Amino acid sequence: MANGTVTFTSKFIDYYAAGTESGTLTGTAVAQPDGSATLSGTGKITGGSGRYKHAKGTLKFTGTQGSDGRDR
């Protein structure tokens, strides 16, 4: 965790009434002085089920995690 930055990778599944989308995420989390963290990165949608069976694509994301561990 050099200078408060952590690199991460993750898998995800989004659940919808008509099926699912799944893929991978890669990003960084940067610790802030108040104990929160800012998050950013990219993702790749690799498939799914139901209506999203042939889902493919890329995405970018940003976010904030509060000092209490809750997403903002």
Predicted model as a PDB file, atoms N, CA, C, CB and O in Angstrom, pLDDT in the B-factor column:
MODEL        1                                                                  
ATOM      1  N   MET A   1       0.846  -1.180   0.000  1.00 54.00           N  
ATOM      2  CA  MET A   1       0.000   0.000   0.000  1.00 54.00           C  
ATOM      3  C   MET A   1       0.885   1.234   0.000  1.00 54.00           C  
ATOM      4  CB  MET A   1      -0.959   0.003   1.216  1.00 54.00           C  
ATOM      5  O   MET A   1       0.858   2.035   0.934  1.00 54.00           O  
ATOM      6  N   ALA A   2       1.654   1.373  -1.041  1.00 59.00           N  
ATOM      7  CA  ALA A   2       2.516   2.534  -1.191  1.00 59.00           C  
ATOM      8  C   ALA A   2       1.664   3.796  -1.272  1.00 59.00           C  
ATOM      9  CB  ALA A   2       3.412   2.397  -2.442  1.00 59.00           C  
ATOM     10  O   ALA A   2       0.706   3.852  -2.043  1.00 59.00           O  
ATOM     11  N   ASN A   3       2.000   4.774  -0.504  1.00 76.00           N  
ATOM     12  CA  ASN A   3       1.320   6.083  -0.443  1.00 76.00           C  
ATOM     13  C   ASN A   3      -0.203   5.994  -0.387  1.00 76.00           C  
ATOM     14  CB  ASN A   3       1.712   6.907  -1.636  1.00 76.00           C  
ATOM     15  O   ASN A   3      -0.887   6.868  -0.920  1.00 76.00           O  
ATOM     16  N   GLY A   4      -0.744   4.960   0.243  1.00 83.00           N  
ATOM     17  CA  GLY A   4      -2.187   4.843   0.441  1.00 83.00           C  
ATOM     18  C   GLY A   4      -2.970   4.342  -0.749  1.00 83.00           C  
ATOM     19  O   GLY A   4      -4.199   4.416  -0.740  1.00 83.00           O  
ATOM     20  N   THR A   5      -2.304   3.831  -1.781  1.00 94.00           N  
ATOM     21  CA  THR A   5      -2.974   3.333  -2.976  1.00 94.00           C  
ATOM     22  C   THR A   5      -2.913   1.811  -3.025  1.00 94.00           C  
ATOM     23  CB  THR A   5      -2.342   3.935  -4.241  1.00 94.00           C  
ATOM     24  O   THR A   5      -1.848   1.220  -2.841  1.00 94.00           O  
ATOM     25  N   VAL A   6      -4.048   1.184  -3.271  1.00 94.00           N  
ATOM     26  CA  VAL A   6      -4.136  -0.271  -3.386  1.00 94.00           C  
ATOM     27  C   VAL A   6      -4.718  -0.600  -4.754  1.00 94.00           C  
ATOM     28  CB  VAL A   6      -5.009  -0.888  -2.236  1.00 94.00           C  
ATOM     29  O   VAL A   6      -5.736  -0.032  -5.149  1.00 94.00           O  
ATOM     30  N   THR A   7      -4.078  -1.514  -5.478  1.00 95.00           N  
ATOM     31  CA  THR A   7      -4.605  -2.007  -6.747  1.00 95.00           C  
ATOM     32  C   THR A   7      -5.415  -3.264  -6.478  1.00 95.00           C  
ATOM     33  CB  THR A   7      -3.458  -2.288  -7.766  1.00 95.00           C  
ATOM     34  O   THR A   7      -5.017  -4.095  -5.662  1.00 95.00           O  
ATOM     35  N   PHE A   8      -6.563  -3.413  -7.165  1.00 96.00           N  
ATOM     36  CA  PHE A   8      -7.394  -4.594  -6.939  1.00 96.00           C  
ATOM     37  C   PHE A   8      -7.949  -5.137  -8.252  1.00 96.00           C  
ATOM     38  CB  PHE A   8      -8.540  -4.262  -5.983  1.00 96.00           C  
ATOM     39  O   PHE A   8      -8.056  -4.418  -9.245  1.00 96.00           O  
ATOM     40  N   THR A   9      -8.295  -6.412  -8.235  1.00 97.00           N  
ATOM     41  CA  THR A   9      -9.039  -7.059  -9.317  1.00 97.00           C  
ATOM     42  C   THR A   9     -10.188  -7.826  -8.676  1.00 97.00           C  
ATOM     43  CB  THR A   9      -8.116  -8.015 -10.177  1.00 97.00           C  
ATOM     44  O   THR A   9     -10.081  -8.288  -7.540  1.00 97.00           O  
ATOM     45  N   SER A  10     -11.269  -7.954  -9.402  1.00 96.00           N  
ATOM     46  CA  SER A  10     -12.443  -8.617  -8.851  1.00 96.00           C  
ATOM     47  C   SER A  10     -13.308  -9.160  -9.973  1.00 96.00           C  
ATOM     48  CB  SER A  10     -13.249  -7.654  -7.968  1.00 96.00           C  
ATOM     49  O   SER A  10     -13.225  -8.698 -11.111  1.00 96.00           O  
ATOM     50  N   LYS A  11     -14.134 -10.135  -9.654  1.00 97.00           N  
ATOM     51  CA  LYS A  11     -15.169 -10.617 -10.560  1.00 97.00           C  
ATOM     52  C   LYS A  11     -16.500 -10.055 -10.077  1.00 97.00           C  
ATOM     53  CB  LYS A  11     -15.198 -12.189 -10.622  1.00 97.00           C  
ATOM     54  O   LYS A  11     -16.668  -9.789  -8.887  1.00 97.00           O  
ATOM     55  N   PHE A  12     -17.449  -9.872 -10.997  1.00 96.00           N  
ATOM     56  CA  PHE A  12     -18.771  -9.391 -10.590  1.00 96.00           C  
ATOM     57  C   PHE A  12     -19.867 -10.140 -11.328  1.00 96.00           C  
ATOM     58  CB  PHE A  12     -18.900  -7.885 -10.845  1.00 96.00           C  
ATOM     59  O   PHE A  12     -19.656 -10.690 -12.409  1.00 96.00           O  
ATOM     60  N   ILE A  13     -21.038 -10.146 -10.718  1.00 97.00           N  
ATOM     61  CA  ILE A  13     -22.269 -10.626 -11.343  1.00 97.00           C  
ATOM     62  C   ILE A  13     -23.366  -9.633 -10.990  1.00 97.00           C  
ATOM     63  CB  ILE A  13     -22.638 -12.089 -10.869  1.00 97.00           C  
ATOM     64  O   ILE A  13     -23.613  -9.368  -9.813  1.00 97.00           O  
ATOM     65  N   ASP A  14     -24.024  -9.083 -12.003  1.00 96.00           N  
ATOM     66  CA  ASP A  14     -25.177  -8.205 -11.808  1.00 96.00           C  
ATOM     67  C   ASP A  14     -26.432  -9.025 -12.058  1.00 96.00           C  
ATOM     68  CB  ASP A  14     -25.120  -6.951 -12.754  1.00 96.00           C  
ATOM     69  O   ASP A  14     -26.549  -9.687 -13.089  1.00 96.00           O  
ATOM     70  N   TYR A  15     -27.363  -8.984 -11.127  1.00 98.00           N  
ATOM     71  CA  TYR A  15     -28.605  -9.752 -11.228  1.00 98.00           C  
ATOM     72  C   TYR A  15     -29.750  -8.840 -11.641  1.00 98.00           C  
ATOM     73  CB  TYR A  15     -28.930 -10.450  -9.889  1.00 98.00           C  
ATOM     74  O   TYR A  15     -29.987  -7.805 -11.018  1.00 98.00           O  
ATOM     75  N   TYR A  16     -30.458  -9.232 -12.696  1.00 97.00           N  
ATOM     76  CA  TYR A  16     -31.617  -8.507 -13.195  1.00 97.00           C  
ATOM     77  C   TYR A  16     -32.787  -9.488 -13.313  1.00 97.00           C  
ATOM     78  CB  TYR A  16     -31.307  -7.824 -14.572  1.00 97.00           C  
ATOM     79  O   TYR A  16     -32.582 -10.702 -13.287  1.00 97.00           O  
ATOM     80  N   ALA A  17     -33.985  -8.978 -13.439  1.00 97.00           N  
ATOM     81  CA  ALA A  17     -35.152  -9.844 -13.580  1.00 97.00           C  
ATOM     82  C   ALA A  17     -35.061 -10.714 -14.834  1.00 97.00           C  
ATOM     83  CB  ALA A  17     -36.425  -9.004 -13.621  1.00 97.00           C  
ATOM     84  O   ALA A  17     -35.565 -11.837 -14.845  1.00 97.00           O  
ATOM     85  N   ALA A  18     -34.417 -10.199 -15.898  1.00 97.00           N  
ATOM     86  CA  ALA A  18     -34.344 -10.922 -17.171  1.00 97.00           C  
ATOM     87  C   ALA A  18     -33.051 -11.721 -17.345  1.00 97.00           C  
ATOM     88  CB  ALA A  18     -34.482  -9.950 -18.310  1.00 97.00           C  
ATOM     89  O   ALA A  18     -32.825 -12.278 -18.419  1.00 97.00           O  
ATOM     90  N   GLY A  19     -32.195 -11.792 -16.315  1.00 98.00           N  
ATOM     91  CA  GLY A  19     -30.946 -12.553 -16.420  1.00 98.00           C  
ATOM     92  C   GLY A  19     -29.809 -11.888 -15.657  1.00 98.00           C  
ATOM     93  O   GLY A  19     -30.036 -11.029 -14.805  1.00 98.00           O  
ATOM     94  N   THR A  20     -28.594 -12.291 -15.970  1.00 98.00           N  
ATOM     95  CA  THR A  20     -27.414 -11.751 -15.289  1.00 98.00           C  
ATOM     96  C   THR A  20     -26.385 -11.253 -16.294  1.00 98.00           C  
ATOM     97  CB  THR A  20     -26.785 -12.813 -14.376  1.00 98.00           C  
ATOM     98  O   THR A  20     -26.402 -11.649 -17.460  1.00 98.00           O  
ATOM     99  N   GLU A  21     -25.490 -10.384 -15.835  1.00 97.00           N  
ATOM    100  CA  GLU A  21     -24.285  -9.994 -16.560  1.00 97.00           C  
ATOM    101  C   GLU A  21     -23.116 -10.297 -15.644  1.00 97.00           C  
ATOM    102  CB  GLU A  21     -24.313  -8.470 -16.988  1.00 97.00           C  
ATOM    103  O   GLU A  21     -23.215 -10.124 -14.430  1.00 97.00           O  
ATOM    104  N   SER A  22     -21.998 -10.752 -16.221  1.00 98.00           N  
ATOM    105  CA  SER A  22     -20.831 -11.045 -15.400  1.00 98.00           C  
ATOM    106  C   SER A  22     -19.566 -10.551 -16.093  1.00 98.00           C  
ATOM    107  CB  SER A  22     -20.734 -12.556 -15.111  1.00 98.00           C  
ATOM    108  O   SER A  22     -19.545 -10.330 -17.304  1.00 98.00           O  
ATOM    109  N   GLY A  23     -18.514 -10.383 -15.297  1.00 98.00           N  
ATOM    110  CA  GLY A  23     -17.260  -9.915 -15.851  1.00 98.00           C  
ATOM    111  C   GLY A  23     -16.211  -9.692 -14.785  1.00 98.00           C  
ATOM    112  O   GLY A  23     -16.289 -10.241 -13.686  1.00 98.00           O  
ATOM    113  N   THR A  24     -15.226  -8.876 -15.128  1.00 98.00           N  
ATOM    114  CA  THR A  24     -14.102  -8.592 -14.233  1.00 98.00           C  
ATOM    115  C   THR A  24     -13.889  -7.088 -14.090  1.00 98.00           C  
ATOM    116  CB  THR A  24     -12.819  -9.262 -14.752  1.00 98.00           C  
ATOM    117  O   THR A  24     -14.236  -6.311 -14.980  1.00 98.00           O  
ATOM    118  N   LEU A  25     -13.317  -6.696 -12.965  1.00 97.00           N  
ATOM    119  CA  LEU A  25     -12.972  -5.303 -12.690  1.00 97.00           C  
ATOM    120  C   LEU A  25     -11.503  -5.215 -12.305  1.00 97.00           C  
ATOM    121  CB  LEU A  25     -13.867  -4.717 -11.567  1.00 97.00           C  
ATOM    122  O   LEU A  25     -10.969  -6.126 -11.672  1.00 97.00           O  
ATOM    123  N   THR A  26     -10.852  -4.128 -12.683  1.00 98.00           N  
ATOM    124  CA  THR A  26      -9.494  -3.814 -12.251  1.00 98.00           C  
ATOM    125  C   THR A  26      -9.486  -2.344 -11.884  1.00 98.00           C  
ATOM    126  CB  THR A  26      -8.423  -4.142 -13.368  1.00 98.00           C  
ATOM    127  O   THR A  26     -10.012  -1.515 -12.627  1.00 98.00           O  
ATOM    128  N   GLY A  27      -8.892  -2.009 -10.739  1.00 98.00           N  
ATOM    129  CA  GLY A  27      -8.894  -0.610 -10.347  1.00 98.00           C  
ATOM    130  C   GLY A  27      -7.949  -0.307  -9.210  1.00 98.00           C  
ATOM    131  O   GLY A  27      -7.127  -1.133  -8.812  1.00 98.00           O  
ATOM    132  N   THR A  28      -8.090   0.910  -8.694  1.00 97.00           N  
ATOM    133  CA  THR A  28      -7.296   1.357  -7.552  1.00 97.00           C  
ATOM    134  C   THR A  28      -8.203   1.969  -6.507  1.00 97.00           C  
ATOM    135  CB  THR A  28      -6.220   2.368  -7.988  1.00 97.00           C  
ATOM    136  O   THR A  28      -9.239   2.556  -6.820  1.00 97.00           O  
ATOM    137  N   ALA A  29      -7.800   1.821  -5.270  1.00 95.00           N  
ATOM    138  CA  ALA A  29      -8.438   2.485  -4.139  1.00 95.00           C  
ATOM    139  C   ALA A  29      -7.377   3.374  -3.502  1.00 95.00           C  
ATOM    140  CB  ALA A  29      -9.036   1.445  -3.099  1.00 95.00           C  
ATOM    141  O   ALA A  29      -6.269   2.916  -3.222  1.00 95.00           O  
ATOM    142  N   VAL A  30      -7.706   4.626  -3.276  1.00 95.00           N  
ATOM    143  CA  VAL A  30      -6.759   5.581  -2.704  1.00 95.00           C  
ATOM    144  C   VAL A  30      -7.302   6.066  -1.364  1.00 95.00           C  
ATOM    145  CB  VAL A  30      -6.511   6.783  -3.674  1.00 95.00           C  
ATOM    146  O   VAL A  30      -8.375   6.666  -1.301  1.00 95.00           O  
ATOM    147  N   ALA A  31      -6.554   5.801  -0.296  1.00 93.00           N  
ATOM    148  CA  ALA A  31      -6.959   6.227   1.044  1.00 93.00           C  
ATOM    149  C   ALA A  31      -6.926   7.751   1.146  1.00 93.00           C  
ATOM    150  CB  ALA A  31      -6.042   5.597   2.119  1.00 93.00           C  
ATOM    151  O   ALA A  31      -5.997   8.400   0.666  1.00 93.00           O  
ATOM    152  N   GLN A  32      -7.963   8.310   1.784  1.00 92.00           N  
ATOM    153  CA  GLN A  32      -8.064   9.749   1.995  1.00 92.00           C  
ATOM    154  C   GLN A  32      -7.774  10.079   3.457  1.00 92.00           C  
ATOM    155  CB  GLN A  32      -9.463  10.267   1.587  1.00 92.00           C  
ATOM    156  O   GLN A  32      -7.924   9.215   4.321  1.00 92.00           O  
ATOM    157  N   PRO A  33      -7.364  11.305   3.748  1.00 91.00           N  
ATOM    158  CA  PRO A  33      -7.023  11.678   5.124  1.00 91.00           C  
ATOM    159  C   PRO A  33      -8.147  11.455   6.140  1.00 91.00           C  
ATOM    160  CB  PRO A  33      -6.622  13.114   5.157  1.00 91.00           C  
ATOM    161  O   PRO A  33      -7.875  11.217   7.317  1.00 91.00           O  
ATOM    162  N   ASP A  34      -9.422  11.531   5.689  1.00 91.00           N  
ATOM    163  CA  ASP A  34     -10.545  11.364   6.623  1.00 91.00           C  
ATOM    164  C   ASP A  34     -10.912   9.898   6.861  1.00 91.00           C  
ATOM    165  CB  ASP A  34     -11.760  12.106   6.101  1.00 91.00           C  
ATOM    166  O   ASP A  34     -11.882   9.613   7.564  1.00 91.00           O  
ATOM    167  N   GLY A  35     -10.142   8.956   6.278  1.00 89.00           N  
ATOM    168  CA  GLY A  35     -10.411   7.536   6.456  1.00 89.00           C  
ATOM    169  C   GLY A  35     -11.260   6.919   5.354  1.00 89.00           C  
ATOM    170  O   GLY A  35     -11.444   5.702   5.325  1.00 89.00           O  
ATOM    171  N   SER A  36     -11.775   7.733   4.456  1.00 92.00           N  
ATOM    172  CA  SER A  36     -12.536   7.214   3.321  1.00 92.00           C  
ATOM    173  C   SER A  36     -11.553   6.779   2.225  1.00 92.00           C  
ATOM    174  CB  SER A  36     -13.545   8.290   2.777  1.00 92.00           C  
ATOM    175  O   SER A  36     -10.339   6.902   2.387  1.00 92.00           O  
ATOM    176  N   ALA A  37     -12.087   6.274   1.121  1.00 93.00           N  
ATOM    177  CA  ALA A  37     -11.251   5.894  -0.023  1.00 93.00           C  
ATOM    178  C   ALA A  37     -11.978   6.249  -1.310  1.00 93.00           C  
ATOM    179  CB  ALA A  37     -10.905   4.374   0.010  1.00 93.00           C  
ATOM    180  O   ALA A  37     -13.200   6.132  -1.392  1.00 93.00           O  
ATOM    181  N   THR A  38     -11.228   6.682  -2.313  1.00 95.00           N  
ATOM    182  CA  THR A  38     -11.785   6.894  -3.643  1.00 95.00           C  
ATOM    183  C   THR A  38     -11.392   5.705  -4.510  1.00 95.00           C  
ATOM    184  CB  THR A  38     -11.285   8.244  -4.268  1.00 95.00           C  
ATOM    185  O   THR A  38     -10.278   5.193  -4.406  1.00 95.00           O  
ATOM    186  N   LEU A  39     -12.311   5.271  -5.362  1.00 95.00           N  
ATOM    187  CA  LEU A  39     -12.121   4.093  -6.200  1.00 95.00           C  
ATOM    188  C   LEU A  39     -12.289   4.472  -7.663  1.00 95.00           C  
ATOM    189  CB  LEU A  39     -13.112   2.974  -5.812  1.00 95.00           C  
ATOM    190  O   LEU A  39     -13.133   5.303  -7.999  1.00 95.00           O  
ATOM    191  N   SER A  40     -11.488   3.868  -8.531  1.00 97.00           N  
ATOM    192  CA  SER A  40     -11.658   4.069  -9.968  1.00 97.00           C  
ATOM    193  C   SER A  40     -11.035   2.901 -10.712  1.00 97.00           C  
ATOM    194  CB  SER A  40     -11.026   5.410 -10.424  1.00 97.00           C  
ATOM    195  O   SER A  40     -10.152   2.215 -10.197  1.00 97.00           O  
ATOM    196  N   GLY A  41     -11.511   2.688 -11.931  1.00 98.00           N  
ATOM    197  CA  GLY A  41     -10.951   1.613 -12.724  1.00 98.00           C  
ATOM    198  C   GLY A  41     -11.775   1.300 -13.951  1.00 98.00           C  
ATOM    199  O   GLY A  41     -12.603   2.096 -14.394  1.00 98.00           O  
ATOM    200  N   THR A  42     -11.525   0.114 -14.491  1.00 98.00           N  
ATOM    201  CA  THR A  42     -12.193  -0.336 -15.696  1.00 98.00           C  
ATOM    202  C   THR A  42     -12.733  -1.743 -15.491  1.00 98.00           C  
ATOM    203  CB  THR A  42     -11.239  -0.291 -16.897  1.00 98.00           C  
ATOM    204  O   THR A  42     -12.327  -2.454 -14.572  1.00 98.00           O  
ATOM    205  N   GLY A  43     -13.647  -2.126 -16.353  1.00 98.00           N  
ATOM    206  CA  GLY A  43     -14.218  -3.459 -16.280  1.00 98.00           C  
ATOM    207  C   GLY A  43     -14.472  -4.026 -17.660  1.00 98.00           C  
ATOM    208  O   GLY A  43     -14.500  -3.306 -18.659  1.00 98.00           O  
ATOM    209  N   LYS A  44     -14.655  -5.327 -17.689  1.00 98.00           N  
ATOM    210  CA  LYS A  44     -14.966  -6.018 -18.927  1.00 98.00           C  
ATOM    211  C   LYS A  44     -16.141  -6.949 -18.675  1.00 98.00           C  
ATOM    212  CB  LYS A  44     -13.735  -6.801 -19.463  1.00 98.00           C  
ATOM    213  O   LYS A  44     -16.073  -7.828 -17.815  1.00 98.00           O  
ATOM    214  N   ILE A  45     -17.220  -6.754 -19.427  1.00 98.00           N  
ATOM    215  CA  ILE A  45     -18.379  -7.642 -19.347  1.00 98.00           C  
ATOM    216  C   ILE A  45     -18.093  -8.824 -20.276  1.00 98.00           C  
ATOM    217  CB  ILE A  45     -19.729  -6.893 -19.745  1.00 98.00           C  
ATOM    218  O   ILE A  45     -17.837  -8.636 -21.465  1.00 98.00           O  
ATOM    219  N   THR A  46     -18.138 -10.031 -19.732  1.00 97.00           N  
ATOM    220  CA  THR A  46     -17.718 -11.210 -20.491  1.00 97.00           C  
ATOM    221  C   THR A  46     -18.846 -12.185 -20.822  1.00 97.00           C  
ATOM    222  CB  THR A  46     -16.666 -11.931 -19.730  1.00 97.00           C  
ATOM    223  O   THR A  46     -18.626 -13.155 -21.548  1.00 97.00           O  
ATOM    224  N   GLY A  47     -20.043 -11.942 -20.303  1.00 97.00           N  
ATOM    225  CA  GLY A  47     -21.149 -12.854 -20.616  1.00 97.00           C  
ATOM    226  C   GLY A  47     -22.306 -12.642 -19.679  1.00 97.00           C  
ATOM    227  O   GLY A  47     -22.371 -11.650 -18.953  1.00 97.00           O  
ATOM    228  N   GLY A  48     -23.220 -13.589 -19.704  1.00 97.00           N  
ATOM    229  CA  GLY A  48     -24.376 -13.485 -18.840  1.00 97.00           C  
ATOM    230  C   GLY A  48     -25.339 -14.630 -19.080  1.00 97.00           C  
ATOM    231  O   GLY A  48     -24.981 -15.668 -19.637  1.00 97.00           O  
ATOM    232  N   SER A  49     -26.559 -14.413 -18.649  1.00 98.00           N  
ATOM    233  CA  SER A  49     -27.604 -15.427 -18.814  1.00 98.00           C  
ATOM    234  C   SER A  49     -28.897 -14.734 -19.207  1.00 98.00           C  
ATOM    235  CB  SER A  49     -27.797 -16.262 -17.509  1.00 98.00           C  
ATOM    236  O   SER A  49     -29.016 -13.513 -19.109  1.00 98.00           O  
ATOM    237  N   GLY A  50     -29.871 -15.531 -19.657  1.00 98.00           N  
ATOM    238  CA  GLY A  50     -31.162 -14.969 -20.038  1.00 98.00           C  
ATOM    239  C   GLY A  50     -31.017 -13.950 -21.146  1.00 98.00           C  
ATOM    240  O   GLY A  50     -30.315 -14.190 -22.128  1.00 98.00           O  
ATOM    241  N   ARG A  51     -31.670 -12.825 -20.998  1.00 97.00           N  
ATOM    242  CA  ARG A  51     -31.620 -11.754 -21.993  1.00 97.00           C  
ATOM    243  C   ARG A  51     -30.191 -11.285 -22.264  1.00 97.00           C  
ATOM    244  CB  ARG A  51     -32.468 -10.580 -21.533  1.00 97.00           C  
ATOM    245  O   ARG A  51     -29.911 -10.763 -23.343  1.00 97.00           O  
ATOM    246  N   TYR A  52     -29.293 -11.459 -21.313  1.00 97.00           N  
ATOM    247  CA  TYR A  52     -27.918 -10.959 -21.415  1.00 97.00           C  
ATOM    248  C   TYR A  52     -26.912 -12.060 -21.738  1.00 97.00           C  
ATOM    249  CB  TYR A  52     -27.521 -10.280 -20.123  1.00 97.00           C  
ATOM    250  O   TYR A  52     -25.718 -11.903 -21.485  1.00 97.00           O  
ATOM    251  N   LYS A  53     -27.390 -13.173 -22.298  1.00 96.00           N  
ATOM    252  CA  LYS A  53     -26.557 -14.351 -22.556  1.00 96.00           C  
ATOM    253  C   LYS A  53     -25.293 -14.019 -23.358  1.00 96.00           C  
ATOM    254  CB  LYS A  53     -27.369 -15.399 -23.299  1.00 96.00           C  
ATOM    255  O   LYS A  53     -24.231 -14.581 -23.091  1.00 96.00           O  
ATOM    256  N   HIS A  54     -25.394 -13.128 -24.317  1.00 96.00           N  
ATOM    257  CA  HIS A  54     -24.253 -12.805 -25.180  1.00 96.00           C  
ATOM    258  C   HIS A  54     -23.664 -11.430 -24.855  1.00 96.00           C  
ATOM    259  CB  HIS A  54     -24.676 -12.854 -26.648  1.00 96.00           C  
ATOM    260  O   HIS A  54     -23.055 -10.799 -25.719  1.00 96.00           O  
ATOM    261  N   ALA A  55     -23.839 -10.972 -23.639  1.00 97.00           N  
ATOM    262  CA  ALA A  55     -23.362  -9.639 -23.255  1.00 97.00           C  
ATOM    263  C   ALA A  55     -21.844  -9.549 -23.366  1.00 97.00           C  
ATOM    264  CB  ALA A  55     -23.806  -9.302 -21.822  1.00 97.00           C  
ATOM    265  O   ALA A  55     -21.125 -10.450 -22.935  1.00 97.00           O  
ATOM    266  N   LYS A  56     -21.369  -8.457 -23.945  1.00 97.00           N  
ATOM    267  CA  LYS A  56     -19.943  -8.167 -24.064  1.00 97.00           C  
ATOM    268  C   LYS A  56     -19.788  -6.655 -23.977  1.00 97.00           C  
ATOM    269  CB  LYS A  56     -19.336  -8.737 -25.410  1.00 97.00           C  
ATOM    270  O   LYS A  56     -20.684  -5.920 -24.393  1.00 97.00           O  
ATOM    271  N   GLY A  57     -18.683  -6.184 -23.453  1.00 98.00           N  
ATOM    272  CA  GLY A  57     -18.451  -4.752 -23.430  1.00 98.00           C  
ATOM    273  C   GLY A  57     -17.418  -4.350 -22.403  1.00 98.00           C  
ATOM    274  O   GLY A  57     -16.850  -5.188 -21.703  1.00 98.00           O  
ATOM    275  N   THR A  58     -17.186  -3.062 -22.327  1.00 98.00           N  
ATOM    276  CA  THR A  58     -16.243  -2.506 -21.356  1.00 98.00           C  
ATOM    277  C   THR A  58     -16.932  -1.383 -20.595  1.00 98.00           C  
ATOM    278  CB  THR A  58     -14.947  -1.989 -22.057  1.00 98.00           C  
ATOM    279  O   THR A  58     -17.950  -0.852 -21.038  1.00 98.00           O  
ATOM    280  N   LEU A  59     -16.371  -1.028 -19.451  1.00 97.00           N  
ATOM    281  CA  LEU A  59     -16.937   0.040 -18.639  1.00 97.00           C  
ATOM    282  C   LEU A  59     -15.844   0.726 -17.841  1.00 97.00           C  
ATOM    283  CB  LEU A  59     -18.021  -0.505 -17.703  1.00 97.00           C  
ATOM    284  O   LEU A  59     -14.755   0.184 -17.656  1.00 97.00           O  
ATOM    285  N   LYS A  60     -16.148   1.912 -17.377  1.00 98.00           N  
ATOM    286  CA  LYS A  60     -15.291   2.651 -16.451  1.00 98.00           C  
ATOM    287  C   LYS A  60     -16.116   2.913 -15.205  1.00 98.00           C  
ATOM    288  CB  LYS A  60     -14.752   3.997 -17.086  1.00 98.00           C  
ATOM    289  O   LYS A  60     -17.332   3.084 -15.292  1.00 98.00           O  
ATOM    290  N   PHE A  61     -15.464   2.947 -14.036  1.00 96.00           N  
ATOM    291  CA  PHE A  61     -16.202   3.235 -12.814  1.00 96.00           C  
ATOM    292  C   PHE A  61     -15.401   4.143 -11.901  1.00 96.00           C  
ATOM    293  CB  PHE A  61     -16.561   1.944 -12.088  1.00 96.00           C  
ATOM    294  O   PHE A  61     -14.172   4.184 -11.948  1.00 96.00           O  
ATOM    295  N   THR A  62     -16.134   4.869 -11.070  1.00 96.00           N  
ATOM    296  CA  THR A  62     -15.570   5.674  -9.992  1.00 96.00           C  
ATOM    297  C   THR A  62     -16.493   5.528  -8.798  1.00 96.00           C  
ATOM    298  CB  THR A  62     -15.401   7.183 -10.409  1.00 96.00           C  
ATOM    299  O   THR A  62     -17.675   5.223  -8.956  1.00 96.00           O  
ATOM    300  N   GLY A  63     -15.964   5.742  -7.612  1.00 94.00           N  
ATOM    301  CA  GLY A  63     -16.797   5.657  -6.427  1.00 94.00           C  
ATOM    302  C   GLY A  63     -16.049   6.114  -5.190  1.00 94.00           C  
ATOM    303  O   GLY A  63     -14.861   6.433  -5.234  1.00 94.00           O  
ATOM    304  N   THR A  64     -16.770   6.138  -4.097  1.00 93.00           N  
ATOM    305  CA  THR A  64     -16.211   6.520  -2.810  1.00 93.00           C  
ATOM    306  C   THR A  64     -16.687   5.538  -1.758  1.00 93.00           C  
ATOM    307  CB  THR A  64     -16.607   7.968  -2.433  1.00 93.00           C  
ATOM    308  O   THR A  64     -17.863   5.175  -1.728  1.00 93.00           O  
ATOM    309  N   GLN A  65     -15.786   5.109  -0.901  1.00 89.00           N  
ATOM    310  CA  GLN A  65     -16.147   4.287   0.246  1.00 89.00           C  
ATOM    311  C   GLN A  65     -15.920   5.148   1.487  1.00 89.00           C  
ATOM    312  CB  GLN A  65     -15.305   2.942   0.298  1.00 89.00           C  
ATOM    313  O   GLN A  65     -14.819   5.654   1.705  1.00 89.00           O  
ATOM    314  N   GLY A  66     -16.956   5.310   2.289  1.00 86.00           N  
ATOM    315  CA  GLY A  66     -16.854   6.133   3.485  1.00 86.00           C  
ATOM    316  C   GLY A  66     -15.935   5.530   4.536  1.00 86.00           C  
ATOM    317  O   GLY A  66     -15.604   4.347   4.464  1.00 86.00           O  
ATOM    318  N   SER A  67     -15.528   6.320   5.497  1.00 84.00           N  
ATOM    319  CA  SER A  67     -14.645   5.837   6.567  1.00 84.00           C  
ATOM    320  C   SER A  67     -15.316   4.762   7.413  1.00 84.00           C  
ATOM    321  CB  SER A  67     -14.213   6.999   7.460  1.00 84.00           C  
ATOM    322  O   SER A  67     -14.645   4.022   8.132  1.00 84.00           O  
ATOM    323  N   ASP A  68     -16.650   4.677   7.326  1.00 81.00           N  
ATOM    324  CA  ASP A  68     -17.389   3.634   8.046  1.00 81.00           C  
ATOM    325  C   ASP A  68     -17.520   2.343   7.251  1.00 81.00           C  
ATOM    326  CB  ASP A  68     -18.763   4.136   8.409  1.00 81.00           C  
ATOM    327  O   ASP A  68     -18.168   1.401   7.707  1.00 81.00           O  
ATOM    328  N   GLY A  69     -16.897   2.286   6.037  1.00 69.00           N  
ATOM    329  CA  GLY A  69     -16.939   1.102   5.192  1.00 69.00           C  
ATOM    330  C   GLY A  69     -18.136   1.034   4.264  1.00 69.00           C  
ATOM    331  O   GLY A  69     -18.270   0.071   3.508  1.00 69.00           O  
ATOM    332  N   ARG A  70     -19.006   2.026   4.299  1.00 69.00           N  
ATOM    333  CA  ARG A  70     -20.197   2.020   3.445  1.00 69.00           C  
ATOM    334  C   ARG A  70     -19.901   2.735   2.133  1.00 69.00           C  
ATOM    335  CB  ARG A  70     -21.395   2.688   4.164  1.00 69.00           C  
ATOM    336  O   ARG A  70     -19.167   3.723   2.104  1.00 69.00           O  
ATOM    337  N   ASP A  71     -20.487   2.218   1.031  1.00 64.00           N  
ATOM    338  CA  ASP A  71     -20.359   2.862  -0.277  1.00 64.00           C  
ATOM    339  C   ASP A  71     -21.121   4.168  -0.271  1.00 64.00           C  
ATOM    340  CB  ASP A  71     -20.873   1.940  -1.407  1.00 64.00           C  
ATOM    341  O   ASP A  71     -22.116   4.325   0.437  1.00 64.00           O  
ATOM    342  N   ARG A  72     -20.644   5.090  -1.060  1.00 61.00           N  
ATOM    343  CA  ARG A  72     -21.310   6.383  -1.194  1.00 61.00           C  
ATOM    344  C   ARG A  72     -21.769   6.586  -2.622  1.00 61.00           C  
ATOM    345  CB  ARG A  72     -20.379   7.526  -0.765  1.00 61.00           C  
ATOM    346  O   ARG A  72     -22.356   7.621  -2.941  1.00 61.00           O  
TER     347      ARG A  72                                                      
ENDMDL                                                                          
END                                                                             
